[in-house]
Amino acid sequence: QNLEIHKMEQQGVCGRDCGTLQQACFEVMRNGRDALEDMVASRAKPSAIVQKVCDVHCQSRDPFLPDDTWSDEPFQPEERHVVEAELQNYRRQFEKYEQHAARERRRDDFA
């Protein structure tokens, strides 16, 4: 069973589907970030990236999708003020992450 992303006209409420996708992406980034960065930098085809990064993690762990009880959730549009607040929060989190990553890179340069 595969996860699929469909672009919607507006942002929606993040429910079980969204949470499952977030978990899968987090696992790939946590365990395959270096491989992913190298492949994107070398302009690898998306199918090659999926095979190298995603398939390895999905085969080595329990599947991210639950058992046969899974059912797709209907799309629910999010209210605009909620979307704006979430975007601000993501920006702050990303800035903190970038600051941390820059400190780690500098530390590694001196090691």
C-alpha positions as CSV (number, residue, x, y, z in Angstrom):
1,Q,0.0,0.0,0.0
2,N,1.4,3.4,-0.9
3,L,0.9,6.9,0.3
4,E,-0.2,9.4,-2.3
5,I,-0.3,13.2,-2.2
6,H,-2.9,15.2,-4.1
7,K,-2.5,18.9,-4.4
8,M,-5.5,20.7,-3.2
9,E,-6.6,24.3,-3.9
10,Q,-6.2,25.3,-0.3
11,Q,-4.7,23.9,2.9
12,G,-6.8,21.4,4.9
13,V,-7.1,20.1,8.4
14,C,-4.4,17.6,9.2
15,G,-6.0,14.4,10.4
16,R,-4.9,10.8,10.4
17,D,-3.8,10.8,6.7
18,C,-1.7,13.9,7.2
19,G,-0.2,12.6,10.4
20,T,0.8,9.3,8.7
21,L,2.5,11.1,5.9
22,Q,4.3,13.4,8.3
23,Q,5.6,10.3,10.2
24,A,6.8,8.7,7.0
25,C,8.6,11.9,5.9
26,F,10.1,12.3,9.4
27,E,11.5,8.8,9.3
28,V,13.1,9.3,5.9
29,M,14.6,12.6,6.9
30,R,15.9,11.2,10.2
31,N,17.4,8.1,8.7
32,G,18.1,9.0,5.1
33,R,18.9,12.7,5.0
34,D,22.4,12.4,3.7
35,A,21.4,10.1,0.8
36,L,18.4,12.3,0.0
37,E,20.6,15.5,0.0
38,D,23.2,13.8,-2.3
39,M,20.6,12.6,-4.7
40,V,18.7,15.9,-4.9
41,A,22.0,17.8,-5.4
42,S,23.0,15.4,-8.3
43,R,19.5,15.9,-9.9
44,A,18.5,12.3,-9.6
45,K,15.2,11.2,-11.0
46,P,12.4,11.2,-8.5
47,S,11.9,7.4,-9.1
48,A,15.5,6.8,-8.2
49,I,15.2,8.9,-5.0
50,V,12.1,6.9,-4.0
51,Q,13.9,3.6,-4.6
52,K,17.0,4.6,-2.7
53,V,15.6,6.5,0.3
54,C,12.0,5.7,0.8
55,D,11.9,2.0,-0.1
56,V,14.9,1.2,2.1
57,H,13.1,2.7,5.2
58,C,9.7,1.2,4.4
59,Q,11.2,-2.3,4.0
60,S,13.3,-2.1,7.1
61,R,10.5,-1.0,9.4
62,D,6.8,-1.8,10.0
63,P,4.8,-0.1,7.3
64,F,3.6,3.4,8.2
65,L,0.1,2.6,7.0
66,P,-2.1,0.8,9.5
67,D,-3.7,-2.6,8.8
68,D,-6.7,-3.1,6.5
69,T,-8.9,-0.9,8.7
70,W,-7.4,2.2,7.0
71,S,-9.9,4.4,5.3
72,D,-9.2,7.7,3.4
73,E,-10.4,10.8,5.2
74,P,-12.4,13.4,3.3
75,F,-10.7,16.7,2.7
76,Q,-11.6,19.5,5.1
77,P,-10.5,23.0,4.2
78,E,-8.7,24.9,7.0
79,E,-9.7,28.4,8.1
80,R,-7.4,31.1,6.8
81,H,-6.4,32.5,10.2
82,V,-5.4,29.0,11.3
83,V,-3.3,28.5,8.2
84,E,-1.5,31.8,8.8
85,A,-0.7,30.9,12.4
86,E,0.6,27.5,11.4
87,L,2.8,29.0,8.7
88,Q,4.3,31.4,11.3
89,N,5.0,28.5,13.6
90,Y,6.7,26.5,10.9
91,R,8.9,29.4,9.9
92,R,10.0,29.8,13.6
93,Q,10.7,26.1,13.9
94,F,12.6,26.1,10.6
95,E,14.7,29.0,11.7
96,K,15.6,27.3,14.9
97,Y,16.5,24.1,13.0
98,E,18.7,26.0,10.6
99,Q,20.5,27.8,13.5
100,H,21.1,24.4,15.2
101,A,22.3,22.8,11.9
102,A,24.7,25.7,11.3
103,R,26.2,25.3,14.8
104,E,26.6,21.6,14.2
105,R,28.3,22.2,10.8
106,R,30.7,24.7,12.4
107,R,31.4,22.3,15.2
108,D,32.1,19.5,12.7
109,D,34.5,21.8,10.8
110,F,36.7,22.1,13.8
111,A,36.6,18.4,14.7
